[in-house]
Structures are given as C-alpha cells and as structure tokens.
C-alpha cells in the first residue's frame, strides 16, 4: 500500500513537470487585432482648400477637435458645377445665400463613383437655418441622403440633434440606390413654408416638421439664415443647379 501510494505520487509529479515544460515550449498566441476601418480617420485631400469664388466652409466641432481643417477638403467650381472632395465632415455656404421667411433651396448631387473614398455609405445634401456658422455656437439643420437608399434629417444646436434617421438613416423608396463603384444622383430640396419645414428627395417629401419641432433650445436659432451644402467625411460628390427661390 505504501509502495502504491509512492508510485502514484511519483507519476503525478512527472506529469506536472511535463505539462509545465510543454507550456513553456509553446509559443505565445498573437493578440487579436481589431479589423481596420479606413473611415475611422478623415482623409486630407491633396491640393485641398476652397477654390470656388464666394464660398466658405467649416468642419464639424468634433473634426476640429481632432485637428481637422477645411483645407483638408477640396471644393472647386467648374463649368457651373461644384466638385467636392471632402475630408472632414463639414458645411459649405456662400454668404449671398441668406434667406428669411418662406423659401426653397435645391440642388442635384451626383456621386460619380459610389463609395469611392470609403467602405460604407456616407451622406451629403443641403442645410438651412445656418446662424453663427463661423463660431462654436453654430446652428443649422440638414437633410442628406445615402446612396444605400436611406436619409437623415439632423442638425446642430450647437450640439448635434436628430429629427429623422438613426444610425445609417431612415429607409425611403424615394432615395436612389447605387452599387459600389457605380454612379448615383439625388435631387435634394429643403423648404420653409408657413409653419412647415420639409425635405424632398427626388421629388418626394421624406420629412415634414413644424417650426416648433426644429426651433428652440438645443435646436435652431431660427429657420432664417444661411443655406448651403452638408457633406459627411471622406466622400466625393458633384453639385449642380444649386439655387434658392422665394
């Protein structure tokens, strides 16, 4: 009995030593790396800057906090068409386009090559109610479609706020869809008529709100103000037929 017990203890000790040696010999497992997403960082477009006469721009506060500048994007005017290669998310406007009361602003947006500078859809469109845009208290509301068939209606008051579209936006049959690498065109229109603030995409009203829903603390200062272009980061889009009507 003593012999059996001693033998068992010897075997157990041998096994423990063997296991320890195996663990020491085995190479350490490489740490798992998160998948890369080229959209985590806004790009810097070569030859950037605003080169369309009369136009100005400002990057989002969040982009500015990370060092983003409007010079990291490129906006040019060629043959009556604005061509935007956007780096940081930003808004663009011409001081001449300041409106009050009832009005409509509209433009046609074409993404020549869908998702040419990103690996998932990014939106672009129009904004209205722009006030104090050159300060950290800027307020505005924008309506922007995605080439995936969704849209968002959001703003800055000056902190970001949402009216329509969570995550990647609200699906709508009105919004044109594109295949990766293909071209997609969206007609966008924003209007203020009486008490209504509306957004149309490709001729269909996709969002309609009363002024009380968009103006107030944490939202717009007023629906009166500058109108212009809104673009998310890392997107290439051409804009034509930009106009304001009363």
Backbone bond lengths (Angstrom), bond angles and torsions (degrees), N, CA, C in turn:
res aa  C-N    CA-C-N  psi(-1)  N-CA   C-N-CA  omega(-1)  CA-C   N-CA-C  phi
1 X - - - 1.457 - - 1.515 109.71 -
2 X 1.356 117.07 -43.76 1.453 119.07 177.44 1.517 110.67 -63.48
3 X 1.367 115.30 -39.23 1.458 119.95 -179.36 1.525 110.72 -63.15
4 X 1.357 116.99 -42.68 1.467 122.10 -179.92 1.515 110.54 -61.92
5 X 1.329 116.43 -42.92 1.468 120.21 -178.85 1.517 110.84 -65.35
6 X 1.319 116.88 -42.87 1.462 120.75 179.89 1.508 111.25 -63.83
7 X 1.339 116.55 -39.93 1.469 121.22 178.72 1.524 110.63 -62.85
8 X 1.340 115.76 -43.31 1.476 119.91 -179.74 1.508 110.85 -62.59
9 X 1.335 116.91 -41.33 1.471 120.27 179.71 1.519 110.91 -65.32
10 X 1.306 117.38 -38.93 1.462 121.14 179.34 1.520 111.05 -64.33
11 X 1.336 116.16 -42.55 1.478 120.61 178.64 1.513 110.96 -63.79
12 X 1.341 116.78 -42.32 1.468 120.84 -179.48 1.524 110.02 -62.79
13 X 1.348 115.68 -40.65 1.461 118.70 179.46 1.512 111.56 -65.53
14 X 1.313 116.95 -40.10 1.464 120.77 179.41 1.511 111.45 -63.30
15 X 1.357 116.31 -41.83 1.462 120.22 179.13 1.521 111.59 -63.55
16 X 1.349 117.16 -41.46 1.466 121.37 -179.76 1.519 110.64 -61.75
17 X 1.372 116.77 -42.45 1.457 120.75 179.59 1.521 110.25 -64.93
18 X 1.329 117.72 -39.63 1.464 121.75 -179.48 1.524 110.96 -65.02
19 X 1.355 116.29 -42.34 1.451 120.35 179.69 1.523 111.02 -63.99
20 X 1.333 118.06 -42.16 1.455 122.79 179.80 1.520 110.47 -62.69
21 X 1.363 116.87 -43.33 1.453 120.54 179.32 1.527 111.01 -63.70
22 X 1.340 117.71 -36.54 1.469 121.91 -179.85 1.517 110.47 -66.99
23 X 1.339 116.17 -40.59 1.461 120.29 179.68 1.518 110.98 -65.19
24 X 1.340 116.31 -39.46 1.456 120.14 -179.38 1.518 111.33 -69.48
25 X 1.327 116.63 -32.49 1.460 120.74 -178.15 1.516 112.43 -77.08
26 X 1.340 117.47 -29.40 1.473 121.06 -175.89 1.516 110.18 -70.10
27 X 1.339 118.69 134.56 1.468 120.94 178.58 1.518 110.52 -68.91
28 X 1.343 115.63 146.64 1.461 120.22 179.52 1.517 110.02 -67.67
29 X 1.330 116.39 140.51 1.464 120.90 -179.95 1.517 109.57 -69.37
30 X 1.334 116.39 136.99 1.470 120.40 178.79 1.512 109.63 -68.66
31 X 1.338 117.58 138.78 1.464 119.72 178.88 1.512 111.15 -64.73
32 X 1.331 116.96 143.22 1.454 121.37 179.24 1.516 109.50 -72.14
33 X 1.324 115.95 137.61 1.450 120.90 179.59 1.516 109.80 -106.49
34 X 1.328 115.13 141.87 1.457 118.98 177.97 1.516 109.10 -68.85
35 X 1.335 117.88 143.77 1.459 120.24 178.98 1.520 110.26 -61.19
36 X 1.341 116.27 141.42 1.453 120.12 -179.49 1.520 110.23 -74.93
37 X 1.311 115.81 142.51 1.463 122.28 176.38 1.515 106.86 -131.95
38 X 1.337 116.03 110.93 1.449 118.63 -173.82 1.515 112.38 -68.35
39 X 1.335 117.87 -6.41 1.448 120.40 -179.15 1.523 113.39 -91.27
40 X 1.318 118.62 -2.19 1.453 119.89 -179.79 1.529 111.50 -65.80
41 X 1.315 116.75 -27.33 1.458 121.57 -178.19 1.519 110.36 -120.73
42 X 1.323 116.45 131.68 1.456 119.73 177.48 1.526 109.58 -72.03
43 X 1.299 116.08 137.34 1.458 121.19 -176.99 1.534 111.65 -76.58
44 X 1.326 115.33 167.15 1.454 122.60 171.05 1.519 106.85 -115.27
45 X 1.319 116.81 114.26 1.457 121.90 -175.42 1.533 109.84 -78.82
46 X 1.324 118.39 126.30 1.467 120.51 178.06 1.527 111.01 -58.31
47 X 1.336 116.47 139.66 1.452 120.50 179.18 1.511 112.94 68.42
48 X 1.332 115.88 26.99 1.460 120.86 -174.87 1.517 114.29 -67.30
49 X 1.338 113.46 171.30 1.455 121.41 -179.62 1.518 109.96 128.40
50 X 1.325 116.51 163.33 1.462 121.62 178.15 1.519 108.25 -90.73
51 X 1.323 115.65 116.05 1.464 121.63 -176.58 1.528 111.45 -120.38
52 X 1.333 115.17 21.89 1.461 122.02 175.24 1.521 106.96 -104.80
53 X 1.317 117.54 116.37 1.459 122.77 -174.20 1.520 111.53 -54.77
54 X 1.346 116.01 130.06 1.458 122.13 176.45 1.509 114.98 89.56
55 X 1.333 118.43 -13.08 1.459 121.45 -176.18 1.530 111.36 -92.05
56 X 1.315 114.60 148.08 1.452 122.70 176.94 1.535 108.51 -129.96
57 X 1.310 116.51 170.73 1.460 119.49 178.61 1.513 112.15 -156.86
58 X 1.320 114.54 163.87 1.469 120.59 177.95 1.517 108.67 -152.72
59 X 1.331 116.27 132.80 1.463 120.40 178.15 1.522 109.74 -79.66
60 X 1.321 116.54 158.12 1.465 121.29 177.78 1.524 110.38 -61.06
61 X 1.325 115.50 153.08 1.461 120.29 179.79 1.523 111.50 -57.15
62 X 1.327 116.56 -40.09 1.461 120.37 179.39 1.518 112.34 -63.43
63 X 1.337 116.82 -35.80 1.463 121.16 177.80 1.531 109.94 -70.98
64 X 1.329 116.02 -42.12 1.466 120.05 -179.95 1.524 110.91 -61.82
65 X 1.340 116.83 -36.40 1.459 121.17 179.99 1.523 111.70 -63.99
66 X 1.334 116.37 -23.63 1.464 121.22 179.21 1.530 111.72 -97.53
67 X 1.330 115.65 7.82 1.465 119.50 177.84 1.508 114.77 95.83
68 X 1.337 117.59 3.18 1.456 120.80 -179.93 1.522 112.09 -68.67
69 X 1.331 116.03 143.05 1.456 121.84 -179.85 1.523 109.55 -132.79
70 X 1.333 115.87 155.65 1.460 119.47 179.29 1.527 110.70 -64.08
71 X 1.339 116.62 -24.62 1.466 120.77 177.47 1.521 112.48 -69.92
72 X 1.331 117.12 -9.68 1.468 120.91 177.21 1.522 111.72 -79.22
73 X 1.329 117.25 -7.36 1.460 123.13 177.45 1.522 109.20 -115.67
74 X 1.318 115.93 168.61 1.465 120.46 -178.68 1.524 109.91 -131.94
75 X 1.329 116.62 123.20 1.461 122.78 176.71 1.518 108.28 -126.53
76 X 1.331 116.38 118.79 1.462 121.25 179.39 1.522 109.13 -127.79
77 X 1.334 115.98 157.98 1.457 122.65 177.05 1.510 108.15 -116.52
78 X 1.330 115.83 117.19 1.461 120.96 179.99 1.518 110.01 -132.88
79 X 1.314 115.36 120.34 1.456 120.22 177.30 1.514 114.07 58.72
80 X 1.323 116.91 35.57 1.459 120.58 179.75 1.512 114.06 81.49
81 X 1.332 117.92 3.98 1.472 122.52 -179.89 1.519 109.80 -115.86
82 X 1.316 116.58 129.89 1.457 121.30 173.59 1.522 108.79 -82.75
83 X 1.318 116.35 129.79 1.465 121.27 178.42 1.518 107.90 -115.25
84 X 1.321 115.10 118.05 1.463 121.14 -175.08 1.519 111.56 -116.23
85 X 1.316 115.17 121.96 1.470 122.58 170.39 1.520 105.25 -112.23
86 X 1.317 116.04 98.63 1.459 120.00 -170.24 1.516 112.91 -90.67
87 X 1.332 115.02 137.15 1.457 121.73 172.03 1.514 107.70 -98.47
88 X 1.345 118.63 -95.20 1.468 120.43 176.40 1.523 111.67 -68.93
89 X 1.333 116.50 150.16 1.466 120.71 175.38 1.519 109.01 -57.80
90 X 1.346 117.09 137.63 1.457 119.19 -172.12 1.523 111.59 -160.55
91 X 1.325 114.69 170.44 1.466 122.06 170.82 1.521 108.14 -122.08
92 X 1.342 115.43 151.37 1.456 122.53 -179.30 1.521 108.66 -132.54
93 X 1.338 115.75 141.15 1.458 119.08 -178.09 1.519 110.61 -154.18
94 X 1.327 114.31 160.69 1.455 122.88 172.30 1.522 106.44 -113.39
95 X 1.337 119.26 123.79 1.465 121.38 -177.81 1.526 114.01 -54.40
96 X 1.332 116.81 -20.01 1.463 120.31 178.97 1.528 111.42 -70.15
97 X 1.333 116.62 -20.23 1.466 120.95 -176.56 1.533 111.31 -94.43
98 X 1.332 115.20 60.49 1.457 121.45 176.16 1.522 108.04 -109.41
99 X 1.327 116.28 126.38 1.462 120.12 -172.06 1.525 111.43 -128.74
100 X 1.318 114.82 159.71 1.467 121.99 176.18 1.520 108.91 -137.40
101 X 1.339 115.31 161.37 1.466 119.96 176.54 1.515 112.76 67.85
102 X 1.323 116.33 -141.25 1.463 121.72 179.16 1.526 109.74 -84.60
103 X 1.325 116.40 138.46 1.465 120.37 178.84 1.520 109.32 -164.95
104 X 1.336 114.30 169.00 1.463 121.71 174.00 1.525 107.98 -137.69
105 X 1.323 116.92 133.46 1.453 121.72 173.07 1.530 107.13 -119.49
106 X 1.322 116.15 136.91 1.462 119.42 -176.45 1.527 110.50 -145.66
107 X 1.315 115.79 158.53 1.463 121.77 177.81 1.522 109.16 -166.54
108 X 1.319 115.39 160.52 1.465 122.45 176.42 1.520 108.78 -110.04
109 X 1.331 115.68 125.25 1.464 122.29 -177.59 1.535 109.68 -111.25
110 X 1.310 115.42 129.57 1.467 120.04 177.61 1.520 109.69 -126.11
111 X 1.312 114.74 123.58 1.466 121.28 173.34 1.533 105.56 -93.66
112 X 1.334 118.84 100.75 1.472 120.90 -173.28 1.517 113.75 -56.26
113 X 1.326 114.91 -38.04 1.458 120.59 177.78 1.514 107.33 -136.18
114 X 1.319 115.72 103.75 1.458 122.33 -174.90 1.523 111.62 -53.90
115 X 1.330 116.22 130.10 1.461 124.12 179.55 1.535 111.45 57.46
116 X 1.325 116.98 36.86 1.465 120.69 -178.41 1.522 112.64 -65.87
117 X 1.332 117.69 -25.27 1.468 120.54 -177.10 1.517 112.48 -125.48
118 X 1.329 117.12 22.83 1.465 120.78 179.72 1.518 109.45 -157.39
119 X 1.322 116.71 167.58 1.461 120.11 -179.50 1.524 112.31 -109.47
120 X 1.337 116.83 13.11 1.458 121.74 172.09 1.526 107.44 -155.05
121 X 1.331 118.57 160.88 1.467 120.75 -174.37 1.526 112.64 -62.59
122 X 1.326 115.34 141.03 1.452 122.59 174.08 1.530 108.33 -127.75
123 X 1.339 117.77 142.46 1.462 120.15 -174.23 1.530 114.35 -94.33
124 X 1.327 114.41 164.86 1.456 123.07 177.01 1.522 106.98 -158.43
125 X 1.330 116.29 153.98 1.457 119.09 -178.40 1.515 110.88 174.06
126 X 1.338 116.35 -139.52 1.456 122.66 -173.64 1.518 112.08 -118.97
127 X 1.343 115.03 158.18 1.463 119.44 170.49 1.521 109.10 -131.59
128 X 1.329 115.65 156.64 1.456 122.56 174.80 1.526 108.26 -135.94
129 X 1.340 116.15 174.60 1.464 119.98 176.46 1.505 114.07 65.40
130 X 1.344 116.47 29.08 1.451 119.58 -178.55 1.521 112.79 -75.30
131 X 1.314 117.09 118.64 1.459 122.33 177.84 1.523 110.02 -135.89
132 X 1.323 115.90 143.36 1.469 122.90 -179.97 1.525 111.10 55.10
133 X 1.311 116.42 38.93 1.460 120.52 -174.08 1.527 113.69 -64.58
134 X 1.319 117.18 -24.49 1.456 119.45 -179.65 1.521 112.88 -92.91
135 X 1.345 116.12 17.83 1.463 121.19 178.42 1.529 109.82 -126.43
136 X 1.345 115.78 177.69 1.465 119.53 176.85 1.530 111.65 -86.46
137 X 1.351 116.32 8.90 1.457 121.75 177.62 1.524 111.07 -113.26
138 X 1.318 116.82 25.95 1.460 121.49 -177.23 1.532 111.96 -62.82
139 X 1.338 115.76 140.78 1.461 121.35 174.93 1.523 108.77 -129.35
140 X 1.327 115.83 142.09 1.462 122.15 178.50 1.521 108.31 -171.00
141 X 1.326 115.84 165.32 1.463 121.43 174.77 1.524 107.81 -132.26
142 X 1.333 117.20 139.69 1.463 119.56 -176.77 1.530 112.08 -133.06
143 X 1.327 114.10 151.55 1.466 122.41 176.02 1.516 107.15 -123.31
144 X 1.333 116.57 118.98 1.462 120.46 -173.67 1.524 111.60 -137.70
145 X 1.326 117.81 124.07 1.463 121.28 176.24 1.530 112.51 -87.05
146 X 1.319 115.08 156.13 1.460 123.17 171.88 1.529 108.06 -106.16
147 X 1.326 116.52 150.68 1.459 119.81 175.87 1.513 113.71 -70.18
148 X 1.323 116.79 -0.61 1.469 121.60 178.93 1.521 112.36 -91.54
149 X 1.365 116.80 -2.13 1.462 119.68 178.37 1.511 114.84 98.96
150 X 1.325 117.53 19.45 1.466 121.50 178.00 1.533 109.15 -126.58
151 X 1.340 115.96 172.21 1.460 120.11 177.09 1.528 108.69 -149.24
152 X 1.342 114.87 163.92 1.455 120.54 174.38 1.522 109.75 -133.74
153 X 1.335 115.67 148.34 1.455 123.05 172.78 1.518 105.86 -124.97
154 X 1.318 115.92 106.11 1.462 121.58 -174.17 1.521 110.08 -139.34
155 X 1.320 116.06 178.31 1.446 118.60 179.67 1.498 113.17 -162.76
156 X 1.328 114.53 -176.58 1.453 123.31 175.41 1.517 107.46 -126.45
157 X 1.355 116.21 133.38 1.450 118.32 -174.88 1.522 118.24 -136.97
158 X 1.325 124.68 31.54 1.466 127.40 -3.57 1.536 113.85 -81.73
159 X 1.341 118.71 -14.30 1.468 119.84 175.76 1.532 108.55 -70.16
160 X 1.327 118.52 151.58 1.460 120.73 -179.85 1.532 112.19 -61.00
161 X 1.342 116.78 141.07 1.464 121.35 173.63 1.522 109.00 -139.98
162 X 1.323 115.77 156.61 1.465 121.45 -177.49 1.516 111.08 -117.93
163 X 1.323 114.95 143.21 1.465 121.31 171.41 1.528 110.04 -116.34
164 X 1.318 116.58 -48.69 1.468 121.59 177.03 1.521 108.57 -138.47
165 X 1.311 115.09 139.01 1.457 119.60 173.82 1.509 113.51 98.34
166 X 1.334 116.68 102.35 1.455 121.60 174.66 1.517 108.93 -102.92
167 X 1.305 117.31 154.00 1.458 120.23 178.39 1.515 111.11 58.75
168 X 1.327 116.00 -118.76 1.462 121.38 179.94 1.520 112.83 -88.41
169 X 1.334 117.84 14.00 1.450 120.00 173.70 1.512 115.20 105.05
170 X 1.341 114.57 175.40 1.455 122.60 179.53 1.526 109.76 -95.30
171 X 1.328 118.88 127.14 1.468 120.29 179.12 1.530 111.02 -65.04
172 X 1.318 116.10 142.59 1.458 121.48 176.41 1.518 109.29 -151.48
173 X 1.340 115.74 133.29 1.461 120.20 177.60 1.518 111.56 -66.11
174 X 1.339 116.54 -17.06 1.466 120.24 -179.33 1.524 112.12 -72.53
175 X 1.314 116.53 -25.62 1.468 120.80 -175.77 1.523 110.08 -83.20
176 X 1.311 116.44 125.78 1.463 120.77 179.88 1.523 111.32 -69.81
177 X 1.328 115.43 143.76 1.453 121.44 179.03 1.522 110.36 -108.26
178 X 1.322 115.17 154.18 1.463 120.28 178.21 1.513 109.71 -135.69
179 X 1.326 115.42 154.13 1.449 120.66 171.82 1.525 108.11 -87.52
180 X 1.341 118.39 149.42 1.465 119.59 178.13 1.524 111.55 -51.40
181 X 1.324 115.29 130.04 1.460 120.33 -179.52 1.509 113.99 89.98
182 X 1.332 117.91 -14.07 1.454 121.40 178.83 1.518 111.09 -87.18
183 X 1.317 115.97 177.23 1.458 121.06 178.65 1.525 109.39 -101.46
184 X 1.335 116.04 148.49 1.463 120.05 177.76 1.522 108.59 -143.28
185 X 1.335 116.02 139.20 1.460 122.12 -179.09 1.521 110.09 -124.02
186 X 1.339 115.80 137.19 1.462 122.16 179.46 1.536 109.04 -130.89
187 X 1.322 117.07 129.35 1.461 121.78 171.08 1.523 107.30 -92.98
188 X 1.324 116.98 120.63 1.461 121.55 -176.85 1.526 109.58 -117.87
189 X 1.331 115.04 138.18 1.468 120.75 -179.90 1.519 109.51 -141.29
190 X 1.321 116.86 132.27 1.457 121.57 173.78 1.524 107.89 -122.63
191 X 1.333 115.90 140.83 1.456 118.76 -176.38 1.525 111.93 -143.80
192 X 1.331 113.94 154.42 1.462 122.31 171.00 1.516 106.47 -124.15
193 X 1.319 115.03 119.34 1.467 120.48 179.59 1.523 108.18 -137.07
194 X 1.314 115.95 110.75 1.458 119.16 -176.64 1.507 110.53 62.46
195 X 1.332 116.20 -121.00 1.457 120.81 -178.95 1.524 112.42 -94.64
196 X 1.334 117.45 1.73 1.460 120.64 -173.84 1.530 113.20 -103.40
197 X 1.332 114.14 137.17 1.452 122.44 171.60 1.521 106.05 -117.03
198 X 1.327 116.97 120.36 1.463 119.91 -173.36 1.521 112.13 -131.21
199 X 1.324 113.81 157.12 1.463 121.62 173.73 1.518 108.73 -128.05
200 X 1.326 115.46 130.72 1.459 121.88 173.82 1.516 109.07 -115.64
201 X 1.317 115.17 140.19 1.455 121.08 174.12 1.518 107.83 -126.90
202 X 1.322 115.44 122.18 1.462 121.90 -177.58 1.530 112.18 53.35
203 X 1.336 114.62 40.13 1.452 121.29 174.07 1.508 116.38 86.01
204 X 1.322 117.98 -2.76 1.463 122.36 -178.53 1.522 110.57 -111.86
205 X 1.327 116.74 132.44 1.463 120.26 177.07 1.529 108.78 -71.83
206 X 1.332 116.19 118.08 1.465 120.82 -178.61 1.526 112.20 -105.36
207 X 1.342 116.63 -16.19 1.468 120.25 179.64 1.518 109.51 -152.17
208 X 1.323 116.10 138.62 1.458 121.70 179.10 1.523 108.50 -146.39
209 X 1.332 116.63 126.44 1.459 121.63 -178.27 1.518 110.30 -139.38
210 X 1.319 115.64 152.09 1.460 120.15 174.63 1.526 108.42 -76.44
211 X 1.329 116.63 158.71 1.453 119.87 179.01 1.529 111.77 -60.03
212 X 1.319 116.72 -32.67 1.467 119.95 -179.38 1.524 111.85 -65.13
213 X 1.324 116.82 -20.79 1.468 120.64 178.91 1.523 112.14 -83.61
214 X 1.318 116.80 -20.31 1.459 119.02 -175.59 1.532 113.77 -114.62
215 X 1.330 117.17 -13.89 1.462 120.93 -179.20 1.528 109.09 -114.07
216 X 1.319 116.61 134.32 1.466 120.18 179.17 1.508 111.18 145.20
217 X 1.316 116.32 -173.80 1.459 121.55 -178.64 1.527 111.16 -57.23
218 X 1.308 116.85 128.40 1.459 121.41 179.47 1.506 113.93 78.35
219 X 1.347 117.04 5.42 1.464 120.55 178.83 1.528 108.61 -130.98
220 X 1.334 117.17 -138.97 1.455 119.46 -178.18 1.520 112.29 -73.96
221 X 1.313 115.07 147.53 1.455 120.88 169.85 1.522 108.73 -72.70
222 X 1.345 115.67 -38.41 1.456 123.03 179.03 1.519 108.22 -168.98
223 X 1.334 117.75 158.19 1.464 120.12 172.37 1.525 110.31 -78.71
224 X 1.350 116.79 -16.62 1.461 120.87 172.33 1.528 107.73 -71.94
225 X 1.313 116.61 146.61 1.460 118.97 177.31 1.513 111.70 144.23
226 X 1.305 115.52 -161.88 1.455 121.41 -178.98 1.519 111.81 -78.95
227 X 1.329 115.71 150.78 1.461 121.76 173.33 1.525 107.50 -123.85
228 X 1.335 116.62 153.95 1.454 118.63 -178.66 1.506 112.89 -176.71
229 X 1.328 115.01 -150.71 1.463 123.01 -172.18 1.526 109.95 -111.55
230 X 1.313 114.63 139.16 1.470 122.43 176.30 1.526 108.57 -120.59
231 X 1.348 116.54 133.11 1.465 119.91 177.61 1.518 110.41 -141.26
232 X 1.319 115.99 136.01 1.464 121.43 174.44 1.527 108.72 -71.02
233 X 1.328 116.36 174.57 1.470 118.11 -177.64 1.528 111.41 -76.34
234 X 1.329 114.30 155.79 1.460 122.61 174.34 1.524 113.20 54.60
235 X 1.327 115.49 58.27 1.458 120.01 178.52 1.524 108.91 -142.07
236 X 1.339 116.14 145.32 1.462 122.84 178.53 1.524 108.35 -116.17
237 X 1.326 116.98 121.78 1.457 120.45 -175.83 1.525 109.98 -149.83
238 X 1.323 116.08 144.85 1.458 122.25 176.62 1.524 108.90 -108.65
239 X 1.325 116.02 142.13 1.463 121.08 -175.61 1.525 109.60 -125.77
240 X 1.312 116.26 128.05 1.460 119.80 176.41 1.541 109.10 -135.39
241 X 1.328 114.47 166.06 1.473 121.99 179.51 1.531 112.45 58.78
242 X 1.346 116.25 32.38 1.459 118.98 175.53 1.524 108.02 -70.05
243 X 1.336 116.84 122.71 1.453 119.25 -178.59 1.526 111.44 -153.77
244 X 1.321 114.21 155.49 1.463 122.68 177.01 1.512 108.02 -121.10
245 X 1.321 116.60 129.49 1.463 120.69 178.42 1.525 108.90 -126.06
246 X 1.320 115.03 149.36 1.460 122.17 179.76 1.532 109.87 -106.62
